[in-house]
Amino acid sequence: MLVINPKRVNEEVEDKPYWYNYYAGYSHSFAKNIIDSSDLTESSIILDPWNGAGTTTLMSSVSGFRSVGIDLNPVMKVIAKAKQATTREAAHINSKLQTLSNVRLRKTKENDPLCFWFNTSGVLAIRKIEYWILGRARHNSMLDKVESLSIEQCLLYTALFNCVREYLKSFIPSNPTWIKKPKSDDDKIDLDWKSLKTRYTFLVAEMLKAFSTQTHIWPSDRASLLTASSVSMPLPDECIDLVLSSPPYCTRIDYGIATLPELAIMSDLSTSTIEDVRRSLMGTTTVSKGPISWDSSNFGNMCTQFLNDVREHSSKSSATYYYKNILKYFIDLNSSLAEIYRVMKPESSFVCVVQDSFYKDVHCDLPTILTEIALMSGMKFDQRHDFESKQNMANLNSKSRNYRKKSIAHESVLIFHK
Ligand SMILES: C[S@@+](CC[C@H](N)C(=O)[O-])C[C@H]1O[C@@H](n2cnc3c(N)ncnc32)[C@H](O)[C@@H]1O
């Protein structure tokens, strides 16, 4: 298998990486090299159980393979599905854009979560674009809506995500996984329909430029994208030929907050839906009430030691909130690895990109922890490649520097087989 540094630098294999700047992804070149150098046949299926912005599923389609991309955050499905667009969708979108001036929508709902950041005319302008994307369809829930979307609609939504993010720039601090809220109504973004429409049309046109260099076309069902959890995947046993993925980081990155603007756009206008998504994701900063039961014998020495070090740390809330939060992460990681093993065909490979991190001054050697858990789930170890990573998720939290100097993160590519 050809393993290059997973870091995202020059993405020369595709233009679509730039369609959505996902801080948590590995490079498209890395994924393509792994896929093309794996021993796959025409009927092989590739799985990414933490598919994010869909790097694995896009590069599987480009290389001519069927794939399954699973992510629990419905927003990620929209972005990953947009990346499945081919010249077929581009032609439709070009003609649909001509109708953008004729949208009739006069008011928005009072409890619209976009009101956090935008004034009334801004919310109306954004909802007008959404109304135009959806046509006459109405949906009962966010999941319903996401399920109903065509590839073309997903591309148009992704352009809207990027457009809204541009307007939100002043609320997004250097940590891309956080977003501020205005202090008062006067600080809300004042946006009118004409400006939004102009900017949005420009961004869609920019996305369509990807098709002037990439003319490939594939069946629209080549990638199957599912909103589901890695801890219980809706897949039969032994159906997957290659698993290529990167699990959520163990750095208390809140993947829900990181996509708050996108969730607000997609939401069924209830903040509880957004909160539910946030709470369900691995690595969430929220913790559930009550004790968590777990069986330490499945976790391996390194993980058990790390959990003990966290619990015994002298800093505030280490033994309570932080311990519980990190324990939940490892329980989910454990169940996910068992699930990955279950769906892998005998002899198939699991390629996994992981970063180490710190809890205060305690090192979390996630590559070794994950290796120990994978071996206990039945997998066999093949290779480990370590790279230094500039994009260090452990340094995102500025308070971490009270405990240690800025650290160099290591990104490891781990390869196992069944
Ligand atoms: C490190 S990112 C994956 C990045 C991806 N490989 C890419 O290149 O875009 C981890 C992803 O796991 C997702 N996630 C978190 N908990 C999950 C769960 N229980 N099941 C499935 N996906 C989950 C997050 O929404 C996030 O998109």
The ligand as an SDF file (V2000), in Angstrom:
LIG
                    3D

 27 29  0  0  0  0  0  0  0  0999 V2000
  -11.8050   13.3680   11.8480 C   0  0  0  0  0  0  0  0  0  0  0  0
  -13.3770   13.5940   11.1490 S   0  0  0  0  0  0  0  0  0  0  0  0
  -13.2680   12.6490    9.6710 C   0  0  0  0  0  0  0  0  0  0  0  0
  -12.6700   13.4140    8.5390 C   0  0  0  0  0  0  0  0  0  0  0  0
  -12.7830   12.7370    7.1830 C   0  0  0  0  0  0  0  0  0  0  0  0
  -11.9020   11.5900    7.1120 N   0  0  0  0  0  0  0  0  0  0  0  0
  -12.4630   13.7230    6.0660 C   0  0  0  0  0  0  0  0  0  0  0  0
  -11.3820   13.6270    5.4210 O   0  0  0  0  0  0  0  0  0  0  0  0
  -13.2760   14.6390    5.8200 O   0  0  0  0  0  0  0  0  0  0  0  0
  -14.4210   12.6810   12.1870 C   0  0  0  0  0  0  0  0  0  0  0  0
  -15.9020   12.6770   11.7850 C   0  0  0  0  0  0  0  0  0  0  0  0
  -16.5580   11.7430   12.6320 O   0  0  0  0  0  0  0  0  0  0  0  0
  -17.9060   12.1720   12.7880 C   0  0  0  0  0  0  0  0  0  0  0  0
  -18.4870   11.4630   13.9500 N   0  0  0  0  0  0  0  0  0  0  0  0
  -18.4150   11.7670   15.2640 C   0  0  0  0  0  0  0  0  0  0  0  0
  -19.0200   10.8020   16.0030 N   0  0  0  0  0  0  0  0  0  0  0  0
  -19.4780    9.8740   15.1370 C   0  0  0  0  0  0  0  0  0  0  0  0
  -20.1590    8.6410   15.2790 C   0  0  0  0  0  0  0  0  0  0  0  0
  -20.4810    8.1610   16.4820 N   0  0  0  0  0  0  0  0  0  0  0  0
  -20.4580    7.9380   14.1700 N   0  0  0  0  0  0  0  0  0  0  0  0
  -20.1250    8.3850   12.9350 C   0  0  0  0  0  0  0  0  0  0  0  0
  -19.4800    9.5670   12.7330 N   0  0  0  0  0  0  0  0  0  0  0  0
  -19.1530   10.2870   13.8140 C   0  0  0  0  0  0  0  0  0  0  0  0
  -17.8160   13.6770   12.9130 C   0  0  0  0  0  0  0  0  0  0  0  0
  -19.0500   14.2820   12.5460 O   0  0  0  0  0  0  0  0  0  0  0  0
  -16.6540   13.9910   11.9510 C   0  0  0  0  0  0  0  0  0  0  0  0
  -17.1570   14.3910   10.6970 O   0  0  0  0  0  0  0  0  0  0  0  0
  1  2  1  0
  2  3  1  0
  2 10  1  0
  3  4  1  0
  4  5  1  0
  5  6  1  0
  5  7  1  0
  7  8  2  0
  7  9  1  0
 10 11  1  0
 11 12  1  0
 11 26  1  0
 12 13  1  0
 13 14  1  0
 13 24  1  0
 14 15  1  0
 14 23  1  0
 15 16  2  0
 16 17  1  0
 17 18  1  0
 17 23  2  0
 18 19  1  0
 18 20  2  0
 20 21  1  0
 21 22  2  0
 22 23  1  0
 24 25  1  0
 24 26  1  0
 26 27  1  0
M  CHG  2   2   1   9  -1
M  END
$$$$
